[in-house]
Amino acid sequence: MKRRALLLLLLALASCATAGGSFKQVAFQAPSQPDPELRPYLSEVSRLGVLSTTNIEPLKELDIEKVMGRLTEATARGLGSLPEKTIVTQDEIRWNCKDLRFDSTGALLPESRLALREQLALDALVLVELKSLKAQITPMSPGPYGGMTGQPGLDLSVNLQVALLNLRTGETWTQRGEPRRNWQPTQMQLFGDDQAERQLLQALAGPLQQFLSRLAPPPSQQVRHFDLGAK
Protein backbone atom coordinates (compact mmCIF):
# COMPACT_ATOMS: atom_id res chain seq x y z
CA MET A 1 0.00 0.00 0.00
CA LYS A 2 2.79 2.41 0.87
CA ARG A 3 4.53 1.81 -2.45
CA ARG A 4 1.27 2.29 -4.31
CA ALA A 5 0.57 5.55 -2.48
CA LEU A 6 4.09 6.82 -3.28
CA LEU A 7 3.62 5.95 -6.95
CA LEU A 8 0.32 7.82 -7.06
CA LEU A 9 1.95 10.86 -5.45
CA LEU A 10 4.77 10.91 -8.01
CA LEU A 11 2.29 10.60 -10.86
CA ALA A 12 0.27 13.49 -9.44
CA LEU A 13 3.39 15.69 -9.20
CA ALA A 14 4.35 14.90 -12.78
CA SER A 15 0.82 15.65 -13.95
CA CYS A 16 0.78 19.03 -12.21
CA ALA A 17 4.14 19.97 -13.67
CA THR A 18 3.13 18.88 -17.16
CA ALA A 19 -0.20 20.67 -17.01
CA GLY A 20 1.45 23.95 -16.08
CA GLY A 21 0.28 23.76 -12.48
CA SER A 22 2.02 25.17 -9.43
CA PHE A 23 4.86 22.62 -9.55
CA LYS A 24 8.08 23.43 -11.38
CA GLN A 25 10.78 20.97 -12.39
CA VAL A 26 14.25 22.24 -11.48
CA ALA A 27 17.56 20.60 -12.44
CA PHE A 28 20.65 21.23 -10.34
CA GLN A 29 24.15 19.89 -9.67
CA ALA A 30 24.51 17.82 -6.50
CA PRO A 31 27.81 16.63 -4.96
CA SER A 32 28.60 12.98 -5.65
CA GLN A 33 29.79 10.65 -2.93
CA PRO A 34 33.15 8.82 -3.12
CA ASP A 35 33.24 5.15 -3.98
CA PRO A 36 31.98 3.07 -0.99
CA GLU A 37 35.32 1.26 -0.83
CA LEU A 38 37.16 4.55 -0.23
CA ARG A 39 34.75 6.24 2.17
CA PRO A 40 36.22 4.62 5.33
CA TYR A 41 39.60 6.18 4.49
CA LEU A 42 37.96 9.64 4.55
CA SER A 43 36.40 9.10 7.97
CA GLU A 44 36.70 12.32 10.03
CA VAL A 45 38.91 13.88 7.34
CA SER A 46 38.59 17.63 6.87
CA ARG A 47 42.12 18.50 5.60
CA LEU A 48 43.51 16.43 2.74
CA GLY A 49 47.03 16.89 1.39
CA VAL A 50 48.47 16.00 -2.03
CA LEU A 51 52.06 14.93 -2.73
CA SER A 52 53.89 13.43 -5.69
CA THR A 53 57.17 11.56 -5.66
CA THR A 54 59.48 9.46 -7.81
CA ASN A 55 62.96 7.99 -7.51
CA ILE A 56 63.50 7.91 -11.28
CA GLU A 57 66.61 9.70 -12.45
CA PRO A 58 66.09 12.70 -14.78
CA LEU A 59 66.08 11.85 -18.47
CA LYS A 60 67.60 13.91 -21.25
CA GLU A 61 65.20 16.62 -22.45
CA LEU A 62 62.46 15.39 -20.07
CA ASP A 63 61.80 17.35 -16.87
CA ILE A 64 60.14 14.63 -14.78
CA GLU A 65 59.89 16.84 -11.71
CA LYS A 66 58.01 19.48 -13.71
CA VAL A 67 55.59 16.89 -15.09
CA MET A 68 54.92 15.43 -11.63
CA GLY A 69 54.30 18.94 -10.30
CA ARG A 70 51.68 19.58 -12.98
CA LEU A 71 50.14 16.18 -12.29
CA THR A 72 49.88 17.00 -8.58
CA GLU A 73 48.24 20.36 -9.32
CA ALA A 74 45.65 18.57 -11.46
CA THR A 75 45.02 16.11 -8.63
CA ALA A 76 44.46 18.94 -6.15
CA ARG A 77 41.97 20.59 -8.52
CA GLY A 78 40.13 17.31 -8.97
CA LEU A 79 39.88 16.77 -5.22
CA GLY A 80 38.32 20.23 -4.90
CA SER A 81 34.91 18.68 -5.69
CA LEU A 82 34.94 16.80 -2.37
CA PRO A 83 32.38 18.49 -0.09
CA GLU A 84 33.57 19.97 3.20
CA LYS A 85 37.23 19.16 2.53
CA THR A 86 40.18 21.58 2.53
CA ILE A 87 42.83 20.56 -0.01
CA VAL A 88 46.44 21.33 0.94
CA THR A 89 48.74 21.55 -2.08
CA GLN A 90 52.18 20.04 -2.53
CA ASP A 91 53.86 23.47 -2.53
CA GLU A 92 52.38 24.28 0.89
CA ILE A 93 53.39 20.90 2.29
CA ARG A 94 56.99 21.11 1.08
CA TRP A 95 57.33 24.73 2.22
CA ASN A 96 56.20 23.96 5.77
CA CYS A 97 57.99 20.61 6.06
CA LYS A 98 61.37 21.40 4.53
CA ASP A 99 63.23 18.95 6.77
CA LEU A 100 61.23 15.92 5.67
CA ARG A 101 62.31 13.54 2.92
CA PHE A 102 59.38 13.09 0.57
CA ASP A 103 60.65 10.33 -1.71
CA SER A 104 58.93 7.00 -2.35
CA THR A 105 59.89 5.66 1.09
CA GLY A 106 60.19 8.76 3.27
CA ALA A 107 56.70 10.08 2.55
CA LEU A 108 55.07 7.20 4.44
CA LEU A 109 57.46 6.93 7.40
CA PRO A 110 55.90 7.33 10.87
CA GLU A 111 57.85 10.54 11.52
CA SER A 112 56.61 12.00 8.21
CA ARG A 113 53.00 11.17 9.07
CA LEU A 114 53.37 12.74 12.50
CA ALA A 115 54.90 15.92 11.07
CA LEU A 116 52.12 16.28 8.52
CA ARG A 117 49.55 16.02 11.29
CA GLU A 118 51.29 18.35 13.73
CA GLN A 119 52.62 21.02 11.35
CA LEU A 120 49.79 21.14 8.82
CA ALA A 121 46.91 19.49 10.72
CA LEU A 122 46.42 17.04 7.85
CA ASP A 123 43.99 14.20 8.35
CA ALA A 124 44.75 12.31 5.13
CA LEU A 125 47.21 12.31 2.24
CA VAL A 126 46.99 11.44 -1.46
CA LEU A 127 50.39 10.24 -2.69
CA VAL A 128 51.00 10.13 -6.46
CA GLU A 129 54.07 8.05 -7.27
CA LEU A 130 55.72 7.41 -10.63
CA LYS A 131 57.04 3.87 -10.15
CA SER A 132 58.68 3.32 -13.52
CA LEU A 133 59.39 5.12 -16.77
CA LYS A 134 60.96 3.86 -19.97
CA ALA A 135 61.51 6.09 -22.98
CA GLN A 136 63.13 5.36 -26.32
CA ILE A 137 63.29 6.88 -29.79
CA THR A 138 62.20 4.48 -32.52
CA PRO A 139 63.01 4.75 -36.25
CA MET A 140 59.35 4.18 -37.10
CA SER A 141 56.05 5.14 -35.43
CA PRO A 142 52.36 4.19 -35.61
CA GLY A 143 50.37 5.84 -38.38
CA PRO A 144 47.06 7.68 -37.92
CA TYR A 145 45.08 4.97 -39.72
CA GLY A 146 46.96 1.92 -38.47
CA GLY A 147 50.18 0.43 -39.73
CA MET A 148 53.57 2.08 -39.45
CA THR A 149 55.17 5.18 -40.89
CA GLY A 150 58.79 6.01 -41.64
CA GLN A 151 58.66 8.93 -39.19
CA PRO A 152 60.66 8.54 -35.95
CA GLY A 153 58.60 8.11 -32.79
CA LEU A 154 58.85 8.48 -29.01
CA ASP A 155 57.83 5.30 -27.18
CA LEU A 156 56.93 5.79 -23.50
CA SER A 157 56.02 3.13 -20.94
CA VAL A 158 54.94 4.33 -17.48
CA ASN A 159 53.58 2.91 -14.25
CA LEU A 160 51.74 5.29 -11.90
CA GLN A 161 50.63 4.36 -8.39
CA VAL A 162 48.19 6.45 -6.33
CA ALA A 163 47.63 5.91 -2.61
CA LEU A 164 45.14 7.34 -0.12
CA LEU A 165 46.48 7.38 3.44
CA ASN A 166 44.43 8.20 6.53
CA LEU A 167 46.97 9.85 8.82
CA ARG A 168 44.77 9.31 11.88
CA THR A 169 44.32 5.55 11.56
CA GLY A 170 47.33 4.69 9.39
CA GLU A 171 45.13 2.76 6.94
CA THR A 172 46.17 2.97 3.30
CA TRP A 173 44.31 2.21 0.08
CA THR A 174 46.47 1.86 -3.03
CA GLN A 175 45.61 1.84 -6.72
CA ARG A 176 48.27 -0.24 -8.43
CA GLY A 177 48.03 -0.07 -12.19
CA GLU A 178 49.67 -1.97 -14.99
CA PRO A 179 52.36 -0.22 -17.08
CA ARG A 180 50.83 1.98 -19.78
CA ARG A 181 52.32 2.66 -23.18
CA ASN A 182 52.13 5.88 -25.19
CA TRP A 183 53.81 5.79 -28.61
CA GLN A 184 53.56 8.80 -30.90
CA PRO A 185 55.47 10.20 -33.89
CA THR A 186 58.01 12.84 -32.98
CA GLN A 187 57.00 16.35 -33.92
CA MET A 188 58.84 19.56 -34.65
CA GLN A 189 59.16 21.61 -31.47
CA LEU A 190 57.32 24.91 -31.84
CA PHE A 191 57.28 27.84 -29.42
CA GLY A 192 59.19 25.91 -26.78
CA ASP A 193 56.52 23.20 -26.59
CA ASP A 194 58.07 19.98 -25.28
CA GLN A 195 56.49 16.92 -26.86
CA ALA A 196 58.07 14.51 -24.35
CA GLU A 197 56.50 16.33 -21.39
CA ARG A 198 53.08 16.49 -23.08
CA GLN A 199 53.27 12.83 -24.02
CA LEU A 200 54.24 11.82 -20.48
CA LEU A 201 51.32 13.79 -19.07
CA GLN A 202 48.97 12.03 -21.50
CA ALA A 203 50.29 8.64 -20.42
CA LEU A 204 49.83 9.44 -16.72
CA ALA A 205 46.42 11.09 -17.07
CA GLY A 206 44.55 7.80 -17.51
CA PRO A 207 45.34 6.15 -14.14
CA LEU A 208 45.03 9.48 -12.34
CA GLN A 209 41.56 10.09 -13.80
CA GLN A 210 40.59 6.56 -12.80
CA PHE A 211 41.55 7.32 -9.19
CA LEU A 212 39.79 10.70 -9.10
CA SER A 213 36.60 9.25 -10.57
CA ARG A 214 36.38 7.00 -7.51
CA LEU A 215 37.54 9.37 -4.78
CA ALA A 216 36.09 12.66 -6.04
CA PRO A 217 33.53 11.95 -8.78
CA PRO A 218 32.10 15.00 -10.58
CA PRO A 219 28.75 16.43 -9.41
CA SER A 220 25.68 14.62 -10.69
CA GLN A 221 22.64 16.30 -12.19
CA GLN A 222 19.43 15.79 -10.24
CA VAL A 223 15.86 16.89 -10.83
CA ARG A 224 13.34 17.98 -8.22
CA HIS A 225 9.75 19.27 -8.35
CA PHE A 226 9.07 22.41 -6.29
CA ASP A 227 5.60 23.63 -5.33
CA LEU A 228 5.51 27.29 -6.33
CA GLY A 229 2.15 27.76 -4.63
CA ALA A 230 3.32 26.61 -1.22
CA LYS A 231 3.33 29.19 1.56
matplotlib code that plots the C-alpha trace (Angstrom):
import matplotlib.pyplot as plt

x = [0.0, 2.8, 4.5, 1.3, 0.6, 4.1, 3.6, 0.3, 2.0, 4.8, 2.3, 0.3, 3.4, 4.3, 0.8, 0.8, 4.1, 3.1, -0.2, 1.4, 0.3, 2.0, 4.9, 8.1, 10.8, 14.2, 17.6, 20.7, 24.2, 24.5, 27.8, 28.6, 29.8, 33.1, 33.2, 32.0, 35.3, 37.2, 34.7, 36.2, 39.6, 38.0, 36.4, 36.7, 38.9, 38.6, 42.1, 43.5, 47.0, 48.5, 52.1, 53.9, 57.2, 59.5, 63.0, 63.5, 66.6, 66.1, 66.1, 67.6, 65.2, 62.5, 61.8, 60.1, 59.9, 58.0, 55.6, 54.9, 54.3, 51.7, 50.1, 49.9, 48.2, 45.7, 45.0, 44.5, 42.0, 40.1, 39.9, 38.3, 34.9, 34.9, 32.4, 33.6, 37.2, 40.2, 42.8, 46.4, 48.7, 52.2, 53.9, 52.4, 53.4, 57.0, 57.3, 56.2, 58.0, 61.4, 63.2, 61.2, 62.3, 59.4, 60.7, 58.9, 59.9, 60.2, 56.7, 55.1, 57.5, 55.9, 57.8, 56.6, 53.0, 53.4, 54.9, 52.1, 49.5, 51.3, 52.6, 49.8, 46.9, 46.4, 44.0, 44.8, 47.2, 47.0, 50.4, 51.0, 54.1, 55.7, 57.0, 58.7, 59.4, 61.0, 61.5, 63.1, 63.3, 62.2, 63.0, 59.3, 56.0, 52.4, 50.4, 47.1, 45.1, 47.0, 50.2, 53.6, 55.2, 58.8, 58.7, 60.7, 58.6, 58.8, 57.8, 56.9, 56.0, 54.9, 53.6, 51.7, 50.6, 48.2, 47.6, 45.1, 46.5, 44.4, 47.0, 44.8, 44.3, 47.3, 45.1, 46.2, 44.3, 46.5, 45.6, 48.3, 48.0, 49.7, 52.4, 50.8, 52.3, 52.1, 53.8, 53.6, 55.5, 58.0, 57.0, 58.8, 59.2, 57.3, 57.3, 59.2, 56.5, 58.1, 56.5, 58.1, 56.5, 53.1, 53.3, 54.2, 51.3, 49.0, 50.3, 49.8, 46.4, 44.6, 45.3, 45.0, 41.6, 40.6, 41.5, 39.8, 36.6, 36.4, 37.5, 36.1, 33.5, 32.1, 28.8, 25.7, 22.6, 19.4, 15.9, 13.3, 9.7, 9.1, 5.6, 5.5, 2.2, 3.3, 3.3]
y = [0.0, 2.4, 1.8, 2.3, 5.6, 6.8, 5.9, 7.8, 10.9, 10.9, 10.6, 13.5, 15.7, 14.9, 15.6, 19.0, 20.0, 18.9, 20.7, 23.9, 23.8, 25.2, 22.6, 23.4, 21.0, 22.2, 20.6, 21.2, 19.9, 17.8, 16.6, 13.0, 10.6, 8.8, 5.1, 3.1, 1.3, 4.6, 6.2, 4.6, 6.2, 9.6, 9.1, 12.3, 13.9, 17.6, 18.5, 16.4, 16.9, 16.0, 14.9, 13.4, 11.6, 9.5, 8.0, 7.9, 9.7, 12.7, 11.8, 13.9, 16.6, 15.4, 17.3, 14.6, 16.8, 19.5, 16.9, 15.4, 18.9, 19.6, 16.2, 17.0, 20.4, 18.6, 16.1, 18.9, 20.6, 17.3, 16.8, 20.2, 18.7, 16.8, 18.5, 20.0, 19.2, 21.6, 20.6, 21.3, 21.6, 20.0, 23.5, 24.3, 20.9, 21.1, 24.7, 24.0, 20.6, 21.4, 19.0, 15.9, 13.5, 13.1, 10.3, 7.0, 5.7, 8.8, 10.1, 7.2, 6.9, 7.3, 10.5, 12.0, 11.2, 12.7, 15.9, 16.3, 16.0, 18.4, 21.0, 21.1, 19.5, 17.0, 14.2, 12.3, 12.3, 11.4, 10.2, 10.1, 8.0, 7.4, 3.9, 3.3, 5.1, 3.9, 6.1, 5.4, 6.9, 4.5, 4.7, 4.2, 5.1, 4.2, 5.8, 7.7, 5.0, 1.9, 0.4, 2.1, 5.2, 6.0, 8.9, 8.5, 8.1, 8.5, 5.3, 5.8, 3.1, 4.3, 2.9, 5.3, 4.4, 6.4, 5.9, 7.3, 7.4, 8.2, 9.9, 9.3, 5.6, 4.7, 2.8, 3.0, 2.2, 1.9, 1.8, -0.2, -0.1, -2.0, -0.2, 2.0, 2.7, 5.9, 5.8, 8.8, 10.2, 12.8, 16.3, 19.6, 21.6, 24.9, 27.8, 25.9, 23.2, 20.0, 16.9, 14.5, 16.3, 16.5, 12.8, 11.8, 13.8, 12.0, 8.6, 9.4, 11.1, 7.8, 6.1, 9.5, 10.1, 6.6, 7.3, 10.7, 9.2, 7.0, 9.4, 12.7, 12.0, 15.0, 16.4, 14.6, 16.3, 15.8, 16.9, 18.0, 19.3, 22.4, 23.6, 27.3, 27.8, 26.6, 29.2]
z = [0.0, 0.9, -2.5, -4.3, -2.5, -3.3, -6.9, -7.1, -5.5, -8.0, -10.9, -9.4, -9.2, -12.8, -13.9, -12.2, -13.7, -17.2, -17.0, -16.1, -12.5, -9.4, -9.5, -11.4, -12.4, -11.5, -12.4, -10.3, -9.7, -6.5, -5.0, -5.7, -2.9, -3.1, -4.0, -1.0, -0.8, -0.2, 2.2, 5.3, 4.5, 4.6, 8.0, 10.0, 7.3, 6.9, 5.6, 2.7, 1.4, -2.0, -2.7, -5.7, -5.7, -7.8, -7.5, -11.3, -12.4, -14.8, -18.5, -21.2, -22.5, -20.1, -16.9, -14.8, -11.7, -13.7, -15.1, -11.6, -10.3, -13.0, -12.3, -8.6, -9.3, -11.5, -8.6, -6.1, -8.5, -9.0, -5.2, -4.9, -5.7, -2.4, -0.1, 3.2, 2.5, 2.5, 0.0, 0.9, -2.1, -2.5, -2.5, 0.9, 2.3, 1.1, 2.2, 5.8, 6.1, 4.5, 6.8, 5.7, 2.9, 0.6, -1.7, -2.3, 1.1, 3.3, 2.5, 4.4, 7.4, 10.9, 11.5, 8.2, 9.1, 12.5, 11.1, 8.5, 11.3, 13.7, 11.4, 8.8, 10.7, 7.8, 8.3, 5.1, 2.2, -1.5, -2.7, -6.5, -7.3, -10.6, -10.1, -13.5, -16.8, -20.0, -23.0, -26.3, -29.8, -32.5, -36.2, -37.1, -35.4, -35.6, -38.4, -37.9, -39.7, -38.5, -39.7, -39.4, -40.9, -41.6, -39.2, -35.9, -32.8, -29.0, -27.2, -23.5, -20.9, -17.5, -14.2, -11.9, -8.4, -6.3, -2.6, -0.1, 3.4, 6.5, 8.8, 11.9, 11.6, 9.4, 6.9, 3.3, 0.1, -3.0, -6.7, -8.4, -12.2, -15.0, -17.1, -19.8, -23.2, -25.2, -28.6, -30.9, -33.9, -33.0, -33.9, -34.6, -31.5, -31.8, -29.4, -26.8, -26.6, -25.3, -26.9, -24.3, -21.4, -23.1, -24.0, -20.5, -19.1, -21.5, -20.4, -16.7, -17.1, -17.5, -14.1, -12.3, -13.8, -12.8, -9.2, -9.1, -10.6, -7.5, -4.8, -6.0, -8.8, -10.6, -9.4, -10.7, -12.2, -10.2, -10.8, -8.2, -8.4, -6.3, -5.3, -6.3, -4.6, -1.2, 1.6]

ax = plt.figure().add_subplot(projection="3d")
ax.plot(x, y, z, "-o")
ax.set_aspect("equal")
plt.show()
